Amino acid sequence: MLKKVLLVVGLGVLLAATAVASAGCASSSGYTAMLSRVPSDTTSLKYVDVKALRNDADLDDLYDAWRVGMNSGLEALGINHSDVNAFAHGSSAERNFTLLVAKFDPDDVRSELDDREYDQDDYKGAEVWKREVGWDPVLESRVALMGNLIIMGNEDGVEGCISVIKAGAASWLSDADVNDLASRLPGGVYVDLQNQDLAGVFINGLEVTGISAKKLDVDTLKIAGVAKFDNEDAADDAEDAIENLMDLQFDHADVTQEGEFLEGSAELDIADAKSLF
């Protein structure tokens, strides 16, 4: 239990846990594509490559863990888990939003939303269904349908994503620190980015952190992470403490410094990774 608690805290905080541009190849394009769709004031984003989890029998337990967390929301939309290819959840001080890349019949989703007394509307040319805040215990107050993309969240969250996608508003990927981090952080079945505002532990000079996890072998995930600091001295001062924290949570942890960046690598048993999803 202690190991699991340490894992959840560490992964969300900084490179101590990190040891998981809008188009590219393989899984990296997945999370950077999501970064390019969310507003510039985003402070955290978790990405899951659902299709990769579903297609790998060694990752069945992680796929099941994700499904449990999404059950009620997908059922409310009339969408099957097997039709979802990618998932992202993000937030900021005023926004929260969930993005699903999926195969679905929009008429079926519209019917489900109509049955739940959502009203169809339009925002910047995108189809948006809305309901009073707090009325629906399962879905958020706004649901947008955009091709193979569904965006759910509060009004500010959904409209913020639409403004990026449809109107060219600044995305989180356009932030210099986030872009720098994304250029160094490999993709994976799981990616988590957070800026300093959400760091649960104060680290002097920390700007943004990211972690990713991908399959190493049948029993193990390879953890990669990057933390960007506002100067080289701050990165240097944090290196030993971060590596010590990583040693408490992962196997074969290693942290190296390159200028204002700390980059980490480690391993995690798949059996201990369910809490990520």
Stockholm file with secondary structure:
# STOCKHOLM 1.0

chainA/1-277         MLKKVLLVVGLGVLLAATAVASAGCASSSGYTAMLSRVPSDTTSLKYVDVKALRNDADLDDLYDAWRVGMNSGLEALGINHSDVNAFAHGSSAERNFTLLVAKFDPDDVRSELDDREYDQDDYKGAEVWKREVGWDPVLESRVALMGNLIIMGNEDGVEGCISVIKAGAASWLSDADVNDLASRLPGGVYVDLQNQDLAGVFINGLEVTGISAKKLDVDTLKIAGVAKFDNEDAADDAEDAIENLMDLQFDHADVTQEGEFLEGSAELDIADAKSLF
#=GR chainA/1-277 SS CHHHHHHHHHHHHSHHHHCCCCCCSTTHHHHHHHHTTSBTTCCEEEEECHHHHHTCGGGHHHHHHHHHHHHHHHHHHTCCGGGEEEEEEEECSSCEEEEEEECCCHHHHHHHHHHTTCEEEEETTEEEEECCTTSCSSSCSEEEEETTEEEEECHHHHHHHHHHHHHCCCBGGGSHHHHHHHHHSCCCSEEEEEEGGGCSSCCTTEEEEEEEEEEEETTEEEEEEEEEESSHHHHHHHHHHHHHHHHHHCEEEEEEEETTEEEEEEEEEGGGCGGGC
#=GC SS_cons         CHHHHHHHHHHHHSHHHHCCCCCCSTTHHHHHHHHTTSBTTCCEEEEECHHHHHTCGGGHHHHHHHHHHHHHHHHHHTCCGGGEEEEEEEECSSCEEEEEEECCCHHHHHHHHHHTTCEEEEETTEEEEECCTTSCSSSCSEEEEETTEEEEECHHHHHHHHHHHHHCCCBGGGSHHHHHHHHHSCCCSEEEEEEGGGCSSCCTTEEEEEEEEEEEETTEEEEEEEEEESSHHHHHHHHHHHHHHHHHHCEEEEEEEETTEEEEEEEEEGGGCGGGC
//
